[in-house]
Amino acid sequence: MTQQLVSKKELKSVYGVPYSFQHIARLEVAGQFPKRVKLGACRVAWVAEEVQCWIDERVASRNMTSSPS
């Protein structure tokens, strides 16, 4: 199985994650965002499937808590 990696820039441009890099780091420490993969001394990425699951969970949570108008 091939895993795709998502760069910091792609978190915003491809997946629409509206958070700053610092806030993403805080969410990671709190266990509320997927953990990064260290690729080198100055390069990190995230597993695309984990990021998509994180987004899907937020949408599902919204759908469960929203009340009909």
PyMOL Python script that loads the backbone (N, CA, C, O; Angstrom):
from pymol import cmd

cmd.read_pdbstr("""\
ATOM      1  N   MET A   1       0.838  -1.183   0.000  1.00  0.00           N
ATOM      2  CA  MET A   1       0.000   0.000   0.000  1.00  0.00           C
ATOM      3  C   MET A   1       0.885   1.249   0.000  1.00  0.00           C
ATOM      4  O   MET A   1       1.838   1.348   0.773  1.00  0.00           O
ATOM      5  N   THR A   2       0.561   2.182  -0.863  1.00  0.00           N
ATOM      6  CA  THR A   2       1.303   3.428  -0.961  1.00  0.00           C
ATOM      7  C   THR A   2       0.599   4.507  -0.162  1.00  0.00           C
ATOM      8  O   THR A   2      -0.600   4.735  -0.324  1.00  0.00           O
ATOM      9  N   GLN A   3       1.351   5.162   0.697  1.00  0.00           N
ATOM     10  CA  GLN A   3       0.787   6.254   1.484  1.00  0.00           C
ATOM     11  C   GLN A   3       1.235   7.573   0.886  1.00  0.00           C
ATOM     12  O   GLN A   3       2.411   7.757   0.573  1.00  0.00           O
ATOM     13  N   GLN A   4       0.301   8.481   0.732  1.00  0.00           N
ATOM     14  CA  GLN A   4       0.618   9.810   0.242  1.00  0.00           C
ATOM     15  C   GLN A   4       0.897  10.718   1.416  1.00  0.00           C
ATOM     16  O   GLN A   4       0.269  10.603   2.468  1.00  0.00           O
ATOM     17  N   LEU A   5       1.832  11.610   1.234  1.00  0.00           N
ATOM     18  CA  LEU A   5       2.160  12.581   2.270  1.00  0.00           C
ATOM     19  C   LEU A   5       1.696  13.964   1.842  1.00  0.00           C
ATOM     20  O   LEU A   5       1.671  14.294   0.656  1.00  0.00           O
ATOM     21  N   VAL A   6       1.331  14.757   2.831  1.00  0.00           N
ATOM     22  CA  VAL A   6       0.817  16.106   2.614  1.00  0.00           C
ATOM     23  C   VAL A   6       1.792  17.099   3.230  1.00  0.00           C
ATOM     24  O   VAL A   6       2.154  16.975   4.400  1.00  0.00           O
ATOM     25  N   SER A   7       2.213  18.074   2.451  1.00  0.00           N
ATOM     26  CA  SER A   7       3.110  19.102   2.975  1.00  0.00           C
ATOM     27  C   SER A   7       2.326  20.135   3.773  1.00  0.00           C
ATOM     28  O   SER A   7       1.095  20.155   3.754  1.00  0.00           O
ATOM     29  N   LYS A   8       3.055  20.985   4.468  1.00  0.00           N
ATOM     30  CA  LYS A   8       2.433  22.061   5.248  1.00  0.00           C
ATOM     31  C   LYS A   8       1.597  22.950   4.331  1.00  0.00           C
ATOM     32  O   LYS A   8       0.479  23.324   4.684  1.00  0.00           O
ATOM     33  N   LYS A   9       2.123  23.289   3.171  1.00  0.00           N
ATOM     34  CA  LYS A   9       1.415  24.131   2.221  1.00  0.00           C
ATOM     35  C   LYS A   9       0.142  23.441   1.721  1.00  0.00           C
ATOM     36  O   LYS A   9      -0.891  24.092   1.558  1.00  0.00           O
ATOM     37  N   GLU A  10       0.210  22.139   1.479  1.00  0.00           N
ATOM     38  CA  GLU A  10      -0.942  21.392   0.972  1.00  0.00           C
ATOM     39  C   GLU A  10      -2.060  21.256   2.013  1.00  0.00           C
ATOM     40  O   GLU A  10      -3.223  21.088   1.646  1.00  0.00           O
ATOM     41  N   LEU A  11      -1.724  21.326   3.296  1.00  0.00           N
ATOM     42  CA  LEU A  11      -2.767  21.294   4.317  1.00  0.00           C
ATOM     43  C   LEU A  11      -3.783  22.403   4.054  1.00  0.00           C
ATOM     44  O   LEU A  11      -4.985  22.197   4.222  1.00  0.00           O
ATOM     45  N   LYS A  12      -3.307  23.574   3.644  1.00  0.00           N
ATOM     46  CA  LYS A  12      -4.200  24.697   3.363  1.00  0.00           C
ATOM     47  C   LYS A  12      -4.731  24.656   1.934  1.00  0.00           C
ATOM     48  O   LYS A  12      -5.937  24.774   1.718  1.00  0.00           O
ATOM     49  N   SER A  13      -3.843  24.492   0.963  1.00  0.00           N
ATOM     50  CA  SER A  13      -4.256  24.617  -0.437  1.00  0.00           C
ATOM     51  C   SER A  13      -5.088  23.445  -0.936  1.00  0.00           C
ATOM     52  O   SER A  13      -6.016  23.653  -1.718  1.00  0.00           O
ATOM     53  N   VAL A  14      -4.790  22.230  -0.515  1.00  0.00           N
ATOM     54  CA  VAL A  14      -5.497  21.048  -1.006  1.00  0.00           C
ATOM     55  C   VAL A  14      -6.623  20.642  -0.064  1.00  0.00           C
ATOM     56  O   VAL A  14      -7.728  20.337  -0.512  1.00  0.00           O
ATOM     57  N   TYR A  15      -6.349  20.637   1.239  1.00  0.00           N
ATOM     58  CA  TYR A  15      -7.322  20.135   2.212  1.00  0.00           C
ATOM     59  C   TYR A  15      -8.132  21.244   2.883  1.00  0.00           C
ATOM     60  O   TYR A  15      -9.121  20.959   3.558  1.00  0.00           O
ATOM     61  N   GLY A  16      -7.734  22.482   2.708  1.00  0.00           N
ATOM     62  CA  GLY A  16      -8.494  23.594   3.258  1.00  0.00           C
ATOM     63  C   GLY A  16      -8.417  23.744   4.770  1.00  0.00           C
ATOM     64  O   GLY A  16      -9.311  24.334   5.376  1.00  0.00           O
ATOM     65  N   VAL A  17      -7.365  23.220   5.390  1.00  0.00           N
ATOM     66  CA  VAL A  17      -7.199  23.360   6.841  1.00  0.00           C
ATOM     67  C   VAL A  17      -6.808  24.819   7.110  1.00  0.00           C
ATOM     68  O   VAL A  17      -5.737  25.252   6.684  1.00  0.00           O
ATOM     69  N   PRO A  18      -7.654  25.581   7.806  1.00  0.00           N
ATOM     70  CA  PRO A  18      -7.450  27.026   7.933  1.00  0.00           C
ATOM     71  C   PRO A  18      -6.540  27.462   9.077  1.00  0.00           C
ATOM     72  O   PRO A  18      -6.503  28.647   9.406  1.00  0.00           O
ATOM     73  N   TYR A  19      -5.811  26.541   9.685  1.00  0.00           N
ATOM     74  CA  TYR A  19      -5.013  26.875  10.866  1.00  0.00           C
ATOM     75  C   TYR A  19      -3.583  27.252  10.512  1.00  0.00           C
ATOM     76  O   TYR A  19      -3.049  26.825   9.488  1.00  0.00           O
ATOM     77  N   SER A  20      -2.974  28.054  11.371  1.00  0.00           N
ATOM     78  CA  SER A  20      -1.556  28.383  11.226  1.00  0.00           C
ATOM     79  C   SER A  20      -0.727  27.151  11.595  1.00  0.00           C
ATOM     80  O   SER A  20      -1.216  26.227  12.245  1.00  0.00           O
ATOM     81  N   PHE A  21       0.524  27.160  11.168  1.00  0.00           N
ATOM     82  CA  PHE A  21       1.418  26.045  11.469  1.00  0.00           C
ATOM     83  C   PHE A  21       1.589  25.889  12.980  1.00  0.00           C
ATOM     84  O   PHE A  21       1.677  24.768  13.480  1.00  0.00           O
ATOM     85  N   GLN A  22       1.637  27.001  13.706  1.00  0.00           N
ATOM     86  CA  GLN A  22       1.788  26.953  15.158  1.00  0.00           C
ATOM     87  C   GLN A  22       0.562  26.313  15.816  1.00  0.00           C
ATOM     88  O   GLN A  22       0.700  25.530  16.756  1.00  0.00           O
ATOM     89  N   HIS A  23      -0.622  26.641  15.327  1.00  0.00           N
ATOM     90  CA  HIS A  23      -1.835  26.065  15.907  1.00  0.00           C
ATOM     91  C   HIS A  23      -1.913  24.569  15.600  1.00  0.00           C
ATOM     92  O   HIS A  23      -2.329  23.782  16.451  1.00  0.00           O
ATOM     93  N   ILE A  24      -1.522  24.180  14.409  1.00  0.00           N
ATOM     94  CA  ILE A  24      -1.492  22.751  14.055  1.00  0.00           C
ATOM     95  C   ILE A  24      -0.558  22.015  15.009  1.00  0.00           C
ATOM     96  O   ILE A  24      -0.881  20.922  15.475  1.00  0.00           O
ATOM     97  N   ALA A  25       0.597  22.608  15.301  1.00  0.00           N
ATOM     98  CA  ALA A  25       1.546  21.996  16.235  1.00  0.00           C
ATOM     99  C   ALA A  25       0.917  21.834  17.616  1.00  0.00           C
ATOM    100  O   ALA A  25       1.104  20.802  18.261  1.00  0.00           O
ATOM    101  N   ARG A  26       0.166  22.850  18.082  1.00  0.00           N
ATOM    102  CA  ARG A  26      -0.512  22.750  19.381  1.00  0.00           C
ATOM    103  C   ARG A  26      -1.559  21.636  19.365  1.00  0.00           C
ATOM    104  O   ARG A  26      -1.676  20.878  20.328  1.00  0.00           O
ATOM    105  N   LEU A  27      -2.314  21.538  18.277  1.00  0.00           N
ATOM    106  CA  LEU A  27      -3.316  20.476  18.163  1.00  0.00           C
ATOM    107  C   LEU A  27      -2.658  19.096  18.176  1.00  0.00           C
ATOM    108  O   LEU A  27      -3.182  18.162  18.783  1.00  0.00           O
ATOM    109  N   GLU A  28      -1.522  18.971  17.513  1.00  0.00           N
ATOM    110  CA  GLU A  28      -0.790  17.696  17.511  1.00  0.00           C
ATOM    111  C   GLU A  28      -0.389  17.294  18.930  1.00  0.00           C
ATOM    112  O   GLU A  28      -0.583  16.148  19.334  1.00  0.00           O
ATOM    113  N   VAL A  29       0.166  18.234  19.676  1.00  0.00           N
ATOM    114  CA  VAL A  29       0.610  17.960  21.043  1.00  0.00           C
ATOM    115  C   VAL A  29      -0.573  17.533  21.900  1.00  0.00           C
ATOM    116  O   VAL A  29      -0.437  16.672  22.769  1.00  0.00           O
ATOM    117  N   ALA A  30      -1.738  18.137  21.653  1.00  0.00           N
ATOM    118  CA  ALA A  30      -2.942  17.814  22.419  1.00  0.00           C
ATOM    119  C   ALA A  30      -3.617  16.536  21.929  1.00  0.00           C
ATOM    120  O   ALA A  30      -4.617  16.106  22.504  1.00  0.00           O
ATOM    121  N   GLY A  31      -3.083  15.926  20.875  1.00  0.00           N
ATOM    122  CA  GLY A  31      -3.676  14.710  20.331  1.00  0.00           C
ATOM    123  C   GLY A  31      -4.935  14.973  19.523  1.00  0.00           C
ATOM    124  O   GLY A  31      -5.758  14.073  19.353  1.00  0.00           O
ATOM    125  N   GLN A  32      -5.097  16.195  19.022  1.00  0.00           N
ATOM    126  CA  GLN A  32      -6.306  16.575  18.291  1.00  0.00           C
ATOM    127  C   GLN A  32      -6.070  16.759  16.794  1.00  0.00           C
ATOM    128  O   GLN A  32      -6.960  17.229  16.085  1.00  0.00           O
ATOM    129  N   PHE A  33      -4.900  16.401  16.311  1.00  0.00           N
ATOM    130  CA  PHE A  33      -4.573  16.473  14.883  1.00  0.00           C
ATOM    131  C   PHE A  33      -3.576  15.357  14.612  1.00  0.00           C
ATOM    132  O   PHE A  33      -2.797  15.005  15.498  1.00  0.00           O
ATOM    133  N   PRO A  34      -3.582  14.791  13.409  1.00  0.00           N
ATOM    134  CA  PRO A  34      -2.629  13.709  13.116  1.00  0.00           C
ATOM    135  C   PRO A  34      -1.178  14.131  13.349  1.00  0.00           C
ATOM    136  O   PRO A  34      -0.808  15.283  13.127  1.00  0.00           O
ATOM    137  N   LYS A  35      -0.380  13.187  13.793  1.00  0.00           N
ATOM    138  CA  LYS A  35       1.045  13.458  14.046  1.00  0.00           C
ATOM    139  C   LYS A  35       1.799  13.599  12.732  1.00  0.00           C
ATOM    140  O   LYS A  35       1.519  12.900  11.758  1.00  0.00           O
ATOM    141  N   ARG A  36       2.748  14.503  12.724  1.00  0.00           N
ATOM    142  CA  ARG A  36       3.585  14.713  11.540  1.00  0.00           C
ATOM    143  C   ARG A  36       4.608  13.597  11.376  1.00  0.00           C
ATOM    144  O   ARG A  36       4.938  12.888  12.326  1.00  0.00           O
ATOM    145  N   VAL A  37       5.099  13.459  10.153  1.00  0.00           N
ATOM    146  CA  VAL A  37       6.164  12.522   9.823  1.00  0.00           C
ATOM    147  C   VAL A  37       7.397  13.371   9.531  1.00  0.00           C
ATOM    148  O   VAL A  37       7.362  14.239   8.659  1.00  0.00           O
ATOM    149  N   LYS A  38       8.476  13.126  10.250  1.00  0.00           N
ATOM    150  CA  LYS A  38       9.701  13.882  10.015  1.00  0.00           C
ATOM    151  C   LYS A  38      10.426  13.275   8.817  1.00  0.00           C
ATOM    152  O   LYS A  38      10.786  12.098   8.833  1.00  0.00           O
ATOM    153  N   LEU A  39      10.635  14.082   7.785  1.00  0.00           N
ATOM    154  CA  LEU A  39      11.281  13.605   6.558  1.00  0.00           C
ATOM    155  C   LEU A  39      12.761  13.952   6.519  1.00  0.00           C
ATOM    156  O   LEU A  39      13.540  13.275   5.850  1.00  0.00           O
ATOM    157  N   GLY A  40      13.144  14.979   7.215  1.00  0.00           N
ATOM    158  CA  GLY A  40      14.532  15.420   7.238  1.00  0.00           C
ATOM    159  C   GLY A  40      14.705  16.450   8.329  1.00  0.00           C
ATOM    160  O   GLY A  40      13.815  16.653   9.155  1.00  0.00           O
ATOM    161  N   ALA A  41      15.845  17.094   8.328  1.00  0.00           N
ATOM    162  CA  ALA A  41      16.152  18.064   9.380  1.00  0.00           C
ATOM    163  C   ALA A  41      15.149  19.220   9.414  1.00  0.00           C
ATOM    164  O   ALA A  41      14.805  19.709  10.490  1.00  0.00           O
ATOM    165  N   CYS A  42      14.681  19.657   8.248  1.00  0.00           N
ATOM    166  CA  CYS A  42      13.790  20.819   8.188  1.00  0.00           C
ATOM    167  C   CYS A  42      12.529  20.553   7.374  1.00  0.00           C
ATOM    168  O   CYS A  42      11.927  21.486   6.844  1.00  0.00           O
ATOM    169  N   ARG A  43      12.131  19.305   7.272  1.00  0.00           N
ATOM    170  CA  ARG A  43      10.963  18.980   6.439  1.00  0.00           C
ATOM    171  C   ARG A  43      10.060  17.990   7.159  1.00  0.00           C
ATOM    172  O   ARG A  43      10.517  16.958   7.651  1.00  0.00           O
ATOM    173  N   VAL A  44       8.754  18.321   7.213  1.00  0.00           N
ATOM    174  CA  VAL A  44       7.763  17.428   7.794  1.00  0.00           C
ATOM    175  C   VAL A  44       6.589  17.300   6.827  1.00  0.00           C
ATOM    176  O   VAL A  44       6.420  18.112   5.918  1.00  0.00           O
ATOM    177  N   ALA A  45       5.790  16.268   7.044  1.00  0.00           N
ATOM    178  CA  ALA A  45       4.578  16.056   6.253  1.00  0.00           C
ATOM    179  C   ALA A  45       3.602  15.265   7.104  1.00  0.00           C
ATOM    180  O   ALA A  45       3.944  14.805   8.193  1.00  0.00           O
ATOM    181  N   TRP A  46       2.392  15.109   6.604  1.00  0.00           N
ATOM    182  CA  TRP A  46       1.361  14.337   7.286  1.00  0.00           C
ATOM    183  C   TRP A  46       0.843  13.281   6.326  1.00  0.00           C
ATOM    184  O   TRP A  46       0.883  13.461   5.109  1.00  0.00           O
ATOM    185  N   VAL A  47       0.359  12.180   6.878  1.00  0.00           N
ATOM    186  CA  VAL A  47      -0.205  11.116   6.054  1.00  0.00           C
ATOM    187  C   VAL A  47      -1.568  11.609   5.559  1.00  0.00           C
ATOM    188  O   VAL A  47      -2.437  11.962   6.357  1.00  0.00           O
ATOM    189  N   ALA A  48      -1.742  11.628   4.241  1.00  0.00           N
ATOM    190  CA  ALA A  48      -2.947  12.187   3.624  1.00  0.00           C
ATOM    191  C   ALA A  48      -4.218  11.520   4.150  1.00  0.00           C
ATOM    192  O   ALA A  48      -5.202  12.208   4.422  1.00  0.00           O
ATOM    193  N   GLU A  49      -4.215  10.213   4.296  1.00  0.00           N
ATOM    194  CA  GLU A  49      -5.397   9.493   4.763  1.00  0.00           C
ATOM    195  C   GLU A  49      -5.775   9.922   6.183  1.00  0.00           C
ATOM    196  O   GLU A  49      -6.959  10.039   6.497  1.00  0.00           O
ATOM    197  N   GLU A  50      -4.786  10.156   7.036  1.00  0.00           N
ATOM    198  CA  GLU A  50      -5.061  10.587   8.410  1.00  0.00           C
ATOM    199  C   GLU A  50      -5.649  11.994   8.433  1.00  0.00           C
ATOM    200  O   GLU A  50      -6.549  12.278   9.224  1.00  0.00           O
ATOM    201  N   VAL A  51      -5.143  12.878   7.565  1.00  0.00           N
ATOM    202  CA  VAL A  51      -5.672  14.241   7.491  1.00  0.00           C
ATOM    203  C   VAL A  51      -7.119  14.199   7.005  1.00  0.00           C
ATOM    204  O   VAL A  51      -7.976  14.891   7.555  1.00  0.00           O
ATOM    205  N   GLN A  52      -7.396  13.393   5.981  1.00  0.00           N
ATOM    206  CA  GLN A  52      -8.756  13.284   5.467  1.00  0.00           C
ATOM    207  C   GLN A  52      -9.699  12.709   6.509  1.00  0.00           C
ATOM    208  O   GLN A  52     -10.841  13.156   6.613  1.00  0.00           O
ATOM    209  N   CYS A  53      -9.253  11.732   7.279  1.00  0.00           N
ATOM    210  CA  CYS A  53     -10.070  11.174   8.361  1.00  0.00           C
ATOM    211  C   CYS A  53     -10.364  12.231   9.414  1.00  0.00           C
ATOM    212  O   CYS A  53     -11.482  12.306   9.924  1.00  0.00           O
ATOM    213  N   TRP A  54      -9.372  13.047   9.742  1.00  0.00           N
ATOM    214  CA  TRP A  54      -9.548  14.127  10.713  1.00  0.00           C
ATOM    215  C   TRP A  54     -10.628  15.094  10.235  1.00  0.00           C
ATOM    216  O   TRP A  54     -11.488  15.504  11.014  1.00  0.00           O
ATOM    217  N   ILE A  55     -10.581  15.458   8.948  1.00  0.00           N
ATOM    218  CA  ILE A  55     -11.590  16.348   8.368  1.00  0.00           C
ATOM    219  C   ILE A  55     -12.962  15.684   8.411  1.00  0.00           C
ATOM    220  O   ILE A  55     -13.947  16.308   8.803  1.00  0.00           O
ATOM    221  N   ASP A  56     -13.023  14.416   8.006  1.00  0.00           N
ATOM    222  CA  ASP A  56     -14.292  13.678   7.998  1.00  0.00           C
ATOM    223  C   ASP A  56     -14.917  13.610   9.391  1.00  0.00           C
ATOM    224  O   ASP A  56     -16.135  13.710   9.534  1.00  0.00           O
ATOM    225  N   GLU A  57     -14.079  13.440  10.420  1.00  0.00           N
ATOM    226  CA  GLU A  57     -14.573  13.396  11.796  1.00  0.00           C
ATOM    227  C   GLU A  57     -15.210  14.722  12.198  1.00  0.00           C
ATOM    228  O   GLU A  57     -16.238  14.738  12.875  1.00  0.00           O
ATOM    229  N   ARG A  58     -14.605  15.829  11.786  1.00  0.00           N
ATOM    230  CA  ARG A  58     -15.162  17.134  12.109  1.00  0.00           C
ATOM    231  C   ARG A  58     -16.509  17.344  11.433  1.00  0.00           C
ATOM    232  O   ARG A  58     -17.441  17.869  12.043  1.00  0.00           O
ATOM    233  N   VAL A  59     -16.609  16.933  10.171  1.00  0.00           N
ATOM    234  CA  VAL A  59     -17.869  17.074   9.446  1.00  0.00           C
ATOM    235  C   VAL A  59     -18.939  16.188  10.091  1.00  0.00           C
ATOM    236  O   VAL A  59     -20.078  16.619  10.270  1.00  0.00           O
ATOM    237  N   ALA A  60     -18.574  14.958  10.438  1.00  0.00           N
ATOM    238  CA  ALA A  60     -19.528  14.047  11.069  1.00  0.00           C
ATOM    239  C   ALA A  60     -19.986  14.588  12.420  1.00  0.00           C
ATOM    240  O   ALA A  60     -21.161  14.482  12.772  1.00  0.00           O
ATOM    241  N   SER A  61     -19.056  15.168  13.173  1.00  0.00           N
ATOM    242  CA  SER A  61     -19.388  15.748  14.476  1.00  0.00           C
ATOM    243  C   SER A  61     -20.355  16.915  14.301  1.00  0.00           C
ATOM    244  O   SER A  61     -21.302  17.062  15.075  1.00  0.00           O
ATOM    245  N   ARG A  62     -20.125  17.722  13.312  1.00  0.00           N
ATOM    246  CA  ARG A  62     -21.007  18.857  13.032  1.00  0.00           C
ATOM    247  C   ARG A  62     -22.405  18.356  12.699  1.00  0.00           C
ATOM    248  O   ARG A  62     -23.399  18.897  13.183  1.00  0.00           O
ATOM    249  N   ASN A  63     -22.475  17.328  11.877  1.00  0.00           N
ATOM    250  CA  ASN A  63     -23.769  16.781  11.457  1.00  0.00           C
ATOM    251  C   ASN A  63     -24.526  16.149  12.619  1.00  0.00           C
ATOM    252  O   ASN A  63     -25.757  16.145  12.624  1.00  0.00           O
ATOM    253  N   MET A  64     -23.807  15.614  13.601  1.00  0.00           N
ATOM    254  CA  MET A  64     -24.454  14.997  14.753  1.00  0.00           C
ATOM    255  C   MET A  64     -24.976  16.024  15.748  1.00  0.00           C
ATOM    256  O   MET A  64     -25.968  15.775  16.433  1.00  0.00           O
ATOM    257  N   THR A  65     -24.320  17.169  15.832  1.00  0.00           N
ATOM    258  CA  THR A  65     -24.692  18.155  16.844  1.00  0.00           C
ATOM    259  C   THR A  65     -25.569  19.272  16.309  1.00  0.00           C
ATOM    260  O   THR A  65     -26.154  20.015  17.097  1.00  0.00           O
ATOM    261  N   SER A  66     -25.679  19.413  14.999  1.00  0.00           N
ATOM    262  CA  SER A  66     -26.489  20.496  14.467  1.00  0.00           C
ATOM    263  C   SER A  66     -27.969  20.182  14.578  1.00  0.00           C
ATOM    264  O   SER A  66     -28.401  19.048  14.375  1.00  0.00           O
ATOM    265  N   SER A  67     -28.729  21.205  14.902  1.00  0.00           N
ATOM    266  CA  SER A  67     -30.168  21.018  15.035  1.00  0.00           C
ATOM    267  C   SER A  67     -30.853  21.544  13.773  1.00  0.00           C
ATOM    268  O   SER A  67     -30.364  22.483  13.145  1.00  0.00           O
ATOM    269  N   PRO A  68     -31.969  20.948  13.408  1.00  0.00           N
ATOM    270  CA  PRO A  68     -32.694  21.420  12.219  1.00  0.00           C
ATOM    271  C   PRO A  68     -33.223  22.832  12.419  1.00  0.00           C
ATOM    272  O   PRO A  68     -33.595  23.215  13.528  1.00  0.00           O
ATOM    273  N   SER A  69     -33.252  23.582  11.363  1.00  0.00           N
ATOM    274  CA  SER A  69     -33.740  24.967  11.444  1.00  0.00           C
ATOM    275  C   SER A  69     -35.241  25.034  11.370  1.00  0.00           C
ATOM    276  O   SER A  69     -35.814  26.123  11.424  1.00  0.00           O
TER     277      SER A  69
END
""", "prot")
cmd.dss("prot")
cmd.show_as("cartoon", "prot")
cmd.util.cbc("prot")
cmd.orient("prot")
